[in-house]
Every structure is written in C-alpha cells, then in structure tokens.
Amino acid sequence: MKINRVKRIVRKNLRDYSNFEQIIEDLEKSKDIVKSRDINSSIQSKNKISNSVEVQAIRNINIDMKIEEIRKWKEIFDLVFDEAKEECSDKEKVLAYKYKNNMSTNAILNILNIPQSTLRNWLMEFVLECAILAIDKRLVNINIL
C-alpha cells in the first residue's frame, strides 16, 4: 500500500532528524569551490568550460538540492513537534525522547510511565501527520510510489 511506503520514507528521515544539522554541514563542506581561473587561460580556451568544472557544477547543484530537501523535512518535523507541545506535555516528551534523543520505546515507557498503546498511538499519529505534510510539500510523490 502507498501509505506504508510513505510512512517508511517518513520514518527513514526521522531516524536522521537528530543529525540534520551535522548532515547539512557535511554536505556544505563536500561542495568543491572551483578556484577562479586567470584571464589568460579563459582567453586561451575561448571561454569553454572544462569537463571537470561542468561535473563539479552539477555535483554542487545536487548537493544544494539535497540540503534543501533536508531543510524541508526538518521544517515539517519541527512544525509537528511544536503542535505536540501545545497538545500534551507527555506527548511532547515521548516525541523528543524518541526522535531527538533516539531512545528506545522501552526506555520511554520506563521513564514516563504511560501505557504502551498510548505511546504507539502518539508515535503513529506523529508519523502520519508528518506524512501528510510531506505529501503536501511534495517531498513525497504518492503517484510514483
């Protein structure tokens, strides 16, 4: 089913949520800044771009697109986290422990002393809300799944 594939995509991105800033920083560092060539070499090549420059430009564009995608996912997750803060403090704690601190569900159950069904429902609700927003922001295209 499409919804299971969408939930899988959301969960995959949620696993990386706590590392988004580091991932973005690493991607920025991996971009190669091409040093400007001197004017004589530009004249000699008749303003043609070398293959390596072209490949690097395409690579940098792809990196920029990946960074933008990560920022959109972070924006979605942050929005749903903020909504959870307004709803219930325990729900906010569950989501923070699970997705910001990467804690196991058993550890969360021990800390918060809530029923397992409640924990499962809150986590599923969070994933589904994120999935709806991801589809709305075109991060997930359900027509090609």
N, C-alpha and C positions, 0 to 999 in steps of 0.2 A: 504494500500500500504506500501511497505517496506520503501520507502523514508520518509513517515510520521512518522513511528516508529523510524527511525534513527534520524530524526530531533527532536523528542520528547526526545530521550536519550541525544542528544547534549544539548538541552535547559535545561534539568534537571541538567546536570553537570555545565552549565553556571550559573545557579542560585546559585550554591555553590562556584563559581570561586573566589569571593572576600574573601571567608573564607577558602580557600585551606590550607594556612599556619597554621591556627589555627586547622583545622581538622587533619592535619598531626601531629601536636604537641600533640593533644589529643590522637591520636592513639598510638603514641610513648609512652606516659605516661601510656596507658592502658595495654601495654605489661608487663607481670609479669616476672621479672627476678628471676629465681629459684636460691636460695642460694645453693652453693655447699655443699654437704653433707660431713661429715667427712669420713675418710677412713674405720673406723670400721663398720659403717653402710653399706658401699658399700660391704665390705667383707661378712658381715652377710647376706645380701640379694643376695649374689652370682652374683653381677653386674646386677641384674634385675632392670628394670625401673618401678617405680610405675605407676599406672593408672593416678594419678593426674599430674605427671610430663609429661606423654605422651600427655594427653589432653591439658596441657598448651603449650607444644611444638607445637602442631598442631594449637592451637589458635594464637600463635605468628607468625607462618608461614602465616596464613590467614591475620593477621594484616599487615605483611610485603608486602603481595601481594596487599592489598587494598591501602597501601601507594604508592606502585609503580604505580598502576593504576591512582591514583590521580596525581602523578607527570607527567605521560604521558599526561593526559588531560590538565594539566597546560602548559606543553610544547607546545601542539597543539594550545591552545588559545593564548599563548604569541607569537607564530610564526605568527598567522594570525593578531594579533594586530600590530605587527611590520610591516607587509606588508601594513596594512591600514595606518600607519604613513607615509609610502613612497608615497601612492596614493593621499591622500587628508587630510588636517588638520581637516576639518569639520567632515569627516567620522571617523577619529580617536577620535575626541571629542564625537561623538554620541556613539561609541562603549565603550569608557571609562565611560561615564555617565551611560549608560545602564547596563553594566556588571561589572564594577569595583566599581561604586558608587550606583548601584541598584536604579537608578532614573526611574520614570515612563516616558512613551513616551510623555505624555502631557507636563511634565516639560521640557523635552529635546527640544520639539518643541518651547516652550516659550523662552528658553534660546538662541537657535541657529537660530531661525527664518528661518527654511528651510521647504519646502513642506512636508506634511505627507507622500506622495508617495515615496519621496526620502528617508526619514527615514525608512520606511517599507522595501524598496528595499535594503538598506545598511544592515539592521539587518538580512534580509533573506539571503543575499549574505554571510554574516559572518557565519551564522549557516550552510549554505551549504558547504562553504569552510572547516569549522571545521569537518563536517560530512565526507567529502571526506578523510581528513587526518586521522580521527578516524578509518575509514574502512581500510585505507592503513596500519595503525599501529596496526591493529587487536584488537582495543578496542571495536569495534562493528562488530559482525559477521552477515552479511546480509543473510547468508544461513540458519540461525536458527531462523530468525525473522518471 
